[in-house]
Amino acid sequence: MSVEAVKELDDFFRSMRQACNSRDLKLYRSHFWTDKRFQNLDASGRIDDGWGAYEEILDQDFRYMDKVTLEFRDLKFQVFGDDFASVIGFWKVDQVDPDGRSIEQSGRVSFTASRMRDDWKIVHQHFSVDAEDGV
C-alpha cells in the first residue's frame, strides 16, 4: 500500500464530501462508477441496484433539502496493488428540510473503490446507523 494511494483516497473522499455538502450532483456523481452494477446500501436498509436508481434518490434529496452536511471520521484505507481499495469509517449526516426540521443520522460506512484510468471511483457503498439512533 503506497502512501501516495492513501493520500489520493483521502483527497478523493474529502472532495466527495464537499460535493455532497454543496449539493452539486454532477460533481458528486463523478466520484462513482455509474454502471448498472453499482450498489448502494443505505442506512434505512434500502438497496439501490445500479447507478440510475441511486442517482434518482440523490437528485430528490439534493433538490428537496435546504441543507445537507455529510461528515466522515476515522476513515481507514486498505489499498491493494494501488488500484483497488476498501475503506471503512464513521459517517454523520445532518439534513434540513424546507420547513427547517433537522434530520440527523450517524453510523458506520464502508466503500469499495477502484482506480479507473487515472481516477478513483466508488463501486460499492454501505451505510449503517448507530444502534442508539433506534434503527
Secondary structure as the mmCIF struct_conf table of DSSP 4:
data_model
#
loop_
_struct_conf.conf_type_id
_struct_conf.id
_struct_conf.beg_label_comp_id
_struct_conf.beg_label_asym_id
_struct_conf.beg_label_seq_id
_struct_conf.end_label_comp_id
_struct_conf.end_label_asym_id
_struct_conf.end_label_seq_id
HELX_RH_AL_P HELX_RH_AL_P1 VAL A 3 ASN A 21
TURN_TY1_P TURN_TY1_P1 SER A 22 ARG A 23
HELX_RH_AL_P HELX_RH_AL_P2 LEU A 25 ARG A 29
TURN_TY1_P TURN_TY1_P2 SER A 30 HIS A 31
STRN STRN1 PHE A 32 PHE A 32
BEND BEND1 ASP A 35 ASP A 35
TURN_TY1_P TURN_TY1_P3 LYS A 36 ARG A 37
STRN STRN2 GLN A 39 LEU A 41
TURN_TY1_P TURN_TY1_P4 ALA A 43 SER A 44
BEND BEND2 GLY A 45 GLY A 45
STRN STRN3 ILE A 47 ASP A 49
BEND BEND3 GLY A 50 GLY A 50
HELX_RH_AL_P HELX_RH_AL_P3 TRP A 51 TYR A 64
BEND BEND4 ASP A 66 ASP A 66
STRN STRN4 LYS A 67 PHE A 80
TURN_TY1_P TURN_TY1_P5 GLY A 81 ASP A 83
STRN STRN5 PHE A 84 VAL A 96
TURN_TY1_P TURN_TY1_P6 PRO A 98 ASP A 99
BEND BEND5 GLY A 100 GLY A 100
STRN STRN6 SER A 102 MET A 116
TURN_TY1_P TURN_TY1_P7 ARG A 117 ASP A 118
STRN STRN7 ASP A 119 VAL A 129
HELX_RH_3T_P HELX_RH_3T_P1 ALA A 131 ASP A 133
TURN_TY1_P TURN_TY1_P8 GLY A 134 GLY A 134
#
